[in-house]
Structure formats: structure tokens, C-alpha cells
Amino acid sequence: MNTIALTHCSLRLPSGGAHILSDLTVTLPLGRITWLVGESGAGKSTLCNLLAGLTPTRADVTGHLDMTGGCQDSRAAGHRVGVGSERINGNVGNIDMGTRRGRKQLARLRGRGELAWAPQNAMDTFPRHLRLRQWFHRAGIDNPDLSPYGLANTMLERYPHELSGGQISRVSLAAALAHTPRLLVCDEPTAGLDPRQADAMVAILDDCARTGAAVFAVTHDLSGMARNARPDDHVAVIFNGHVVDTCTVDTFLRMGADNAYSRALAAAAPDAGAHPLPLTEGHLGGQSYRDGDELRRLDGALLGGNDDWAQSNMTRPEESLLGETRAMRGGADGAA
């Protein structure tokens, strides 16, 4: 199966700050939705922003994004990802995420609609002084249709602040899908929607995937994922800045994943009995994540049970969450 691959990616805050993402690798199959799940503060939004090319310019970023989808013919790959004859590190479509050139390449892909991004806080992406129709026109989209997203087209005459959070999120997804993206990145596309609306949104994501795109979507709604996802869609589990497991949706929901944390997360879904994770506010038995006790509690399976690695690399959840928030605002020192 052809995939888009992000490999060995790390993001460290400016001026020697905390690692928000650490040596992270994730593959996104074309024609499938890959659901990103994990606790709050694990790095989900940071990863989405990174894939969209939206990271603090002074943050220390490493890693590569291969947009060729496994195509070995460089000319064909260049045509498929819209990069023509331009080469990055000798490979068409192999983007160095840590360079200015790589960021510019991602910006060009976004500009052409081949890389599409639907953020969680979509209200912030729309200028307040423009009606939605004016914004779409400036974006080169003259006849937007909101009806597939459960919205009346009369809403195009409104200003962003006149819509609810759920409505503006759907408008954001409509904008992202106005072209035919090769990679669609969505940060909680069903947040703020009732179950019927959420199911309709997942159906739209599935339609996008069936065109041959890779869809990468964050969700906290495991029940909604269970209702709507195809069994052979994928789940990527993120824990404290690391993708610790990938498997099919069916394997994840049956609690058949190799990783013990993944199984515990699946068991926390309402349909699975809503068993709480054996972690409370980042502590277990008076110990924090840094001490690695949660590894032993979860059968030593998390990250291969490497307690030494965990003790030297994991940050406390509150540090991770604070760091992620700062990263989205440009870093603690004001980096843009």
C-alpha cells in the first residue's frame, strides 16, 4: 500500500526548551483515514500543525516528510505531488521539515491545495472583517457549497464571529476540500458537533480518502470512530510526543494492539466500558511520568518497556501541555 511518511521527526521549543515531539515516525496510507488518538497534551495538535508546515520558525525541528506515496519514478512522483522537477535532498517530494526550504515547499503545497489543513480553532484562521464569501473569493474559491457540510449557503454572507464553533469548523473543512488534496490534516473535525453531524463529517472525510488521499484526523471521540470508521482504516496512538503504536481501527477497538497503553486507551472508550486509564493527572502512586512507573503499571509494554529511555526523555504531562501551548503561540521567548 502506498503511503505518505513522516519519519524521525522531533520538535523542540526555542532556546533549549522541552521536546514536544521526539523521534516520531508515522505512515499515512493513501485511500485511508488515519485517526490520531491520545491524551490531552500528548502532542496531537503540534503534530497536525507540523504536517501543515505551521511551526514556530525558531523551534528546532528535524525529520522528513515523503509525499511521493511510494512512487519510484521521480517524474511521476513530481507530477503527483505538484513539485515538478524541484528536488529536496535529492528526492522529489522528500521534504526536510527542519529547513526554510522545506517550510516553503509545504507552503506551496498548501497554496495549490495538495496539502489541506483544517485546524481545531478554525475561528482564528478567518479574518474578522471579511464575510465568509469574501474570504472564499480571496482564496480563489468563487462558488463554495456548504450544503454537504450541513450548512445553508446563506451563511456565506455572515462574518466568522456570527457562527458557532462547530459551524466554523465545518466551513474550514469545506475550504480545505475545495481542491483535491493529496494529504488532508484535520485537528478534531467532529469537535462541537452532535452525533448526527459528526457522523456526516466522518462520511465526508471518508469520501476524501476514497479519492486516493491520505486523511490524518485527530479525535477524542472513540465511540464516533467506532461507529463510522472503516475497519481497515488506521489508528496512530501518541503518548507524550511519541507515536507508540499503529494498527487498524478494528485491531484497536478489539483491544488487540501490541502496546499496553493502546489497549488501555481503547478500554477507556464508552462502548468498551469507559475504564479509566491507570494514570490520574499524570501521577501514579505518588510518582510522576518522569519516573517511568506507568510503564510497569501497563505491563512494561509502553515503548517496549524501556524504563531508562522513559526516565531520560519523558516530561510531566503539565510540562508537555504547557510546552505545546507555548509552541502554538510562538514559543516561551516570543518566537514567531
PLY file of the C-alpha trace (Angstrom):
ply
format ascii 1.0
element vertex 336
property float x
property float y
property float z
element edge 335
property int vertex1
property int vertex2
end_header
0.00 0.00 0.00
1.32 3.44 -0.93
1.79 5.82 1.96
2.82 9.33 2.90
5.50 9.03 5.55
6.76 11.35 8.27
9.99 9.91 9.65
12.23 10.59 12.64
10.54 13.87 13.42
11.31 15.90 16.53
10.23 19.36 17.62
12.00 21.17 20.42
10.97 24.55 21.75
13.30 27.51 21.11
16.26 28.25 23.36
16.75 24.68 24.51
13.16 24.17 25.61
11.29 20.91 26.06
10.80 18.34 23.33
7.14 18.36 22.26
7.67 15.64 19.64
10.56 13.18 19.88
11.86 10.95 17.06
8.33 10.38 15.83
7.51 8.28 12.78
4.06 7.78 11.29
2.91 6.43 7.93
-0.38 7.55 6.37
-1.86 5.13 3.82
-3.31 6.70 0.70
-7.03 5.98 0.42
-7.47 5.62 4.17
-8.18 7.73 7.22
-5.54 7.55 9.93
-7.01 8.54 13.29
-4.63 10.10 15.81
-5.65 9.36 19.40
-4.09 10.05 22.76
-4.43 12.05 25.94
-4.66 15.83 26.05
-1.18 17.32 25.94
0.34 14.35 24.13
1.27 16.43 21.07
-1.64 15.82 18.69
-2.22 19.43 17.66
1.52 20.07 17.45
1.87 17.14 15.06
-1.02 18.39 12.91
0.49 21.86 12.70
3.87 20.39 11.85
2.44 18.36 8.97
0.76 21.53 7.70
4.08 23.38 7.84
2.93 25.67 10.66
5.55 25.61 13.39
7.43 28.34 15.25
10.23 29.46 12.94
12.79 29.36 15.75
11.80 25.93 17.01
14.30 23.14 16.45
12.64 20.74 14.00
14.10 17.61 12.43
12.60 14.92 10.24
11.40 14.29 6.70
8.02 14.13 5.01
7.85 11.90 1.94
4.89 12.98 -0.19
5.67 10.69 -3.14
3.43 7.92 -1.86
5.99 5.25 -2.63
6.20 6.18 -6.31
9.65 5.25 -7.56
9.54 7.22 -10.81
10.74 10.70 -9.88
8.98 12.41 -12.78
5.69 10.69 -11.97
6.14 11.47 -8.30
6.84 15.09 -9.10
3.65 15.28 -11.14
1.60 13.59 -8.41
2.72 15.89 -5.60
2.97 19.01 -7.74
6.66 19.69 -7.16
7.72 19.40 -10.82
11.46 18.95 -11.20
12.34 20.56 -7.88
14.44 18.28 -5.71
14.87 18.38 -1.97
17.75 16.35 -0.57
17.98 14.64 -3.96
14.47 13.20 -3.84
11.37 14.67 -5.40
8.76 15.20 -2.70
11.07 14.29 0.19
10.75 17.40 2.34
13.24 18.27 5.07
10.95 19.58 7.80
13.75 21.39 9.60
14.78 23.76 6.82
13.43 27.02 5.47
13.29 25.43 2.05
11.16 22.62 3.43
8.74 25.08 5.02
8.44 26.95 1.73
7.75 23.69 -0.05
4.94 22.88 2.37
3.54 26.39 1.89
3.48 25.87 -1.89
1.67 22.56 -1.48
-0.87 24.27 0.77
-1.26 27.09 -1.73
-2.06 24.62 -4.50
-4.49 22.72 -2.31
-2.49 19.48 -2.47
-1.85 19.72 1.26
-5.00 20.79 3.09
-5.36 21.70 6.74
-8.48 22.08 8.88
-7.42 23.41 12.31
-9.14 22.86 15.62
-9.56 26.55 16.44
-10.80 27.46 12.99
-12.25 30.80 14.10
-8.72 32.18 14.34
-7.99 31.42 10.67
-10.73 33.65 9.23
-10.23 37.45 9.14
-12.90 39.05 11.29
-13.55 41.92 8.87
-14.44 39.70 5.91
-17.68 37.93 5.23
-17.14 34.25 4.51
-17.99 34.68 0.83
-15.34 37.40 0.56
-12.79 35.15 2.23
-13.53 32.27 -0.15
-13.24 34.65 -3.13
-9.83 35.87 -1.97
-8.79 32.24 -1.60
-9.72 31.64 -5.25
-12.93 29.75 -4.47
-15.77 31.59 -6.18
-18.69 29.20 -5.75
-18.32 27.44 -2.40
-21.05 24.99 -1.46
-21.64 24.47 2.24
-24.64 22.17 1.88
-22.62 18.89 2.02
-21.42 20.07 5.43
-24.91 20.55 6.83
-24.86 24.33 6.46
-27.03 26.70 4.45
-25.18 28.67 1.80
-26.75 31.83 3.21
-24.11 31.53 5.95
-21.57 32.70 3.39
-22.94 36.21 3.92
-22.07 36.10 7.61
-18.93 37.16 9.43
-16.95 34.42 11.19
-17.97 35.56 14.69
-21.62 35.08 13.75
-21.14 31.30 13.51
-20.79 28.77 16.29
-17.56 26.87 16.82
-19.00 23.75 15.21
-20.25 25.71 12.22
-16.96 27.48 11.59
-15.14 24.14 11.82
-17.34 22.80 9.05
-16.68 25.91 6.96
-12.96 25.34 7.49
-13.25 21.77 6.24
-15.24 22.96 3.22
-12.37 25.31 2.41
-9.79 22.56 2.86
-11.66 20.27 0.46
-12.40 22.92 -2.16
-9.48 21.47 -4.10
-8.49 17.80 -4.26
-5.80 17.37 -1.61
-3.30 14.56 -1.56
-2.95 14.94 2.21
-5.74 16.28 4.41
-4.85 17.10 8.02
-7.78 17.67 10.41
-7.49 18.59 14.08
-10.66 17.28 15.79
-13.02 17.73 12.82
-16.02 16.47 14.83
-15.47 18.61 17.94
-18.56 20.59 18.92
-20.89 18.55 16.69
-23.80 16.38 17.75
-23.56 12.67 16.82
-25.56 13.06 13.62
-23.44 15.97 12.40
-20.25 14.21 13.48
-21.20 11.09 11.54
-21.84 13.23 8.45
-18.40 14.85 8.81
-16.67 11.47 9.05
-18.52 10.43 5.88
-17.04 13.47 4.14
-13.54 12.54 5.33
-14.12 9.01 4.08
-15.19 10.33 0.67
-11.96 12.33 0.53
-9.93 9.23 1.37
-11.70 7.23 -1.33
-10.38 9.70 -3.93
-6.90 8.39 -3.07
-5.92 10.98 -0.47
-4.31 10.30 2.87
-6.51 11.73 5.64
-4.97 12.36 9.05
-7.55 13.25 11.70
-7.31 13.83 15.44
-10.19 12.55 17.53
-11.17 12.15 21.16
-14.47 10.57 20.12
-13.65 6.88 20.15
-17.34 5.96 20.03
-17.79 8.03 16.89
-14.73 6.41 15.37
-16.18 3.00 16.19
-19.48 3.92 14.51
-18.08 5.34 11.32
-14.52 4.27 10.56
-13.78 1.51 8.11
-12.24 -1.48 9.91
-9.12 -1.21 7.74
-8.64 2.49 8.46
-5.69 3.10 10.72
-5.14 4.37 14.25
-1.93 6.04 15.43
-1.55 6.29 19.20
0.50 9.19 20.53
1.89 9.34 24.05
3.97 12.25 25.32
5.26 13.21 21.89
5.85 9.70 20.57
3.74 7.59 18.23
3.89 4.41 20.27
1.57 2.23 18.19
-0.14 1.99 14.82
-2.76 -0.58 13.90
-6.08 -0.91 12.12
-9.22 0.54 13.66
-10.58 -2.97 14.09
-7.49 -4.13 15.98
-7.52 -1.03 18.19
-11.19 -1.31 19.11
-10.87 -5.03 19.89
-8.07 -4.04 22.29
-5.75 -6.22 20.25
-2.95 -3.68 19.81
0.56 -4.74 20.77
1.06 -1.75 23.04
-0.45 -1.88 26.53
-1.16 1.85 26.58
-3.09 1.49 23.32
-5.17 -1.29 24.83
-5.85 0.79 27.94
-6.88 3.75 25.78
-9.30 1.57 23.80
-10.76 0.26 27.06
-11.45 3.85 28.12
-13.97 4.29 25.29
-17.60 4.44 26.48
-18.59 1.48 24.31
-15.82 -0.57 25.91
-16.96 0.15 29.46
-15.24 3.53 29.98
-12.49 2.01 32.09
-10.31 4.88 33.31
-6.69 4.95 32.27
-4.43 3.84 35.13
-2.99 7.36 35.18
-4.52 10.18 37.22
-3.46 13.74 36.45
-0.11 12.46 35.35
0.63 10.61 38.55
0.53 7.02 39.70
1.16 6.05 43.30
2.62 9.47 44.06
5.08 9.24 41.16
5.12 11.34 38.01
5.57 10.23 34.41
9.24 11.08 34.66
9.84 8.16 36.98
8.55 5.64 34.49
6.18 3.92 36.94
3.38 3.96 34.41
5.46 1.66 32.22
5.45 -1.05 34.86
1.74 -0.48 35.59
0.98 -1.03 31.91
2.77 -4.38 31.82
6.03 -2.77 30.77
4.78 -2.70 27.19
4.77 1.03 26.55
7.67 1.92 24.28
8.98 -1.60 24.67
9.17 -1.29 28.45
12.36 0.77 28.24
12.26 2.47 31.64
15.71 4.01 31.22
14.59 5.67 27.98
11.41 6.91 29.66
13.20 8.38 32.65
15.56 10.38 30.46
13.09 11.55 27.83
9.56 11.85 29.20
8.29 15.13 30.59
5.50 15.56 33.05
2.10 15.95 31.39
1.69 19.50 32.66
5.05 20.41 31.11
4.06 18.82 27.82
0.73 20.64 27.73
2.31 23.98 28.63
5.03 23.48 26.07
2.54 22.59 23.35
0.51 25.72 24.11
3.60 27.87 24.02
4.74 26.29 20.79
1.48 27.23 19.11
1.96 30.81 20.32
5.49 31.02 19.04
7.47 29.73 22.00
8.05 30.99 25.51
10.50 33.62 24.27
8.09 35.05 21.71
9.40 33.24 18.65
7.11 33.54 15.68
0 1
1 2
2 3
3 4
4 5
5 6
6 7
7 8
8 9
9 10
10 11
11 12
12 13
13 14
14 15
15 16
16 17
17 18
18 19
19 20
20 21
21 22
22 23
23 24
24 25
25 26
26 27
27 28
28 29
29 30
30 31
31 32
32 33
33 34
34 35
35 36
36 37
37 38
38 39
39 40
40 41
41 42
42 43
43 44
44 45
45 46
46 47
47 48
48 49
49 50
50 51
51 52
52 53
53 54
54 55
55 56
56 57
57 58
58 59
59 60
60 61
61 62
62 63
63 64
64 65
65 66
66 67
67 68
68 69
69 70
70 71
71 72
72 73
73 74
74 75
75 76
76 77
77 78
78 79
79 80
80 81
81 82
82 83
83 84
84 85
85 86
86 87
87 88
88 89
89 90
90 91
91 92
92 93
93 94
94 95
95 96
96 97
97 98
98 99
99 100
100 101
101 102
102 103
103 104
104 105
105 106
106 107
107 108
108 109
109 110
110 111
111 112
112 113
113 114
114 115
115 116
116 117
117 118
118 119
119 120
120 121
121 122
122 123
123 124
124 125
125 126
126 127
127 128
128 129
129 130
130 131
131 132
132 133
133 134
134 135
135 136
136 137
137 138
138 139
139 140
140 141
141 142
142 143
143 144
144 145
145 146
146 147
147 148
148 149
149 150
150 151
151 152
152 153
153 154
154 155
155 156
156 157
157 158
158 159
159 160
160 161
161 162
162 163
163 164
164 165
165 166
166 167
167 168
168 169
169 170
170 171
171 172
172 173
173 174
174 175
175 176
176 177
177 178
178 179
179 180
180 181
181 182
182 183
183 184
184 185
185 186
186 187
187 188
188 189
189 190
190 191
191 192
192 193
193 194
194 195
195 196
196 197
197 198
198 199
199 200
200 201
201 202
202 203
203 204
204 205
205 206
206 207
207 208
208 209
209 210
210 211
211 212
212 213
213 214
214 215
215 216
216 217
217 218
218 219
219 220
220 221
221 222
222 223
223 224
224 225
225 226
226 227
227 228
228 229
229 230
230 231
231 232
232 233
233 234
234 235
235 236
236 237
237 238
238 239
239 240
240 241
241 242
242 243
243 244
244 245
245 246
246 247
247 248
248 249
249 250
250 251
251 252
252 253
253 254
254 255
255 256
256 257
257 258
258 259
259 260
260 261
261 262
262 263
263 264
264 265
265 266
266 267
267 268
268 269
269 270
270 271
271 272
272 273
273 274
274 275
275 276
276 277
277 278
278 279
279 280
280 281
281 282
282 283
283 284
284 285
285 286
286 287
287 288
288 289
289 290
290 291
291 292
292 293
293 294
294 295
295 296
296 297
297 298
298 299
299 300
300 301
301 302
302 303
303 304
304 305
305 306
306 307
307 308
308 309
309 310
310 311
311 312
312 313
313 314
314 315
315 316
316 317
317 318
318 319
319 320
320 321
321 322
322 323
323 324
324 325
325 326
326 327
327 328
328 329
329 330
330 331
331 332
332 333
333 334
334 335
